[in-house]
Amino acid sequence: MKTHAYFRLSCCAALFAFLLSYCSKRTGNNPDGGMKGVVETNNGVTYKLFVKEGLASYSGILVMGSGNDAEKPGPGSMDGDTEISLCRKAAENNYIAAIVQYRKTPGLANWDASSDMVAEDYDKCITALAGKSGLNKNRAVIGGYSYAAYMLLNNTARTAKLAYCQGVLAACGAIEGATYFHVPVYSISCSGSPDPGGLSGKALYDAIRNDSPFKSKSQGVTDNSCNSHCGGNWTNQLYARMRDWLAA
């Protein structure tokens, strides 16, 4: 799905500003509270795994992804506080969760190819976690902040690559003109949209066709308590939506 020039430029500027603050927040491989957070490479992809020790079974799979520089993206970070917070909460509640280190992509130079590459890496990570947990791949929810959210929205609007998932958690990401997705979408953004040329939050939800089989399971939230690119603290909201999708 192509984006107009002004959309891409504003996206890049917003993401760059976000990254200056985002990349300053780092957390090591062993989060507090005894929750296991270990970097693994499996099925051709690297991820940071969060899992409660000693569980005989899991309630579902969560795979998250990080923000990035849309103009010159590198491999996805596995150390962002926001992703770690959500994955820890999921693991504490008996889900198997991971932050995927998606590959370096072309970014703005080829938006669709970038989203395809990211989707492939999410699929590899889900496959690896399904093997570890004994769960079917369709017990997965995917999500991301900023750049990863842009990539997942773009890919799930264009393709059915990740259509087996129960939903997409898209925090501070946007897409231009999408009226259909192959999975349910939860879009949350600050009142200052991530991108003036794109749809996010409530506006994204409103744009989904009413005859979409996934609209009833989707939601769009515009957080009026923040107006920066990605300034909200949404761990609880994202976790609740993941839990509801996987309980259905």
Summary of the structure (lengths in Angstrom):
residues: 248
radius of gyration: 16.3
end to end distance: 30.1
largest distance: 50.6
contacts: 936
relative contact order: 0.16
helix: 40%
strand: 19%
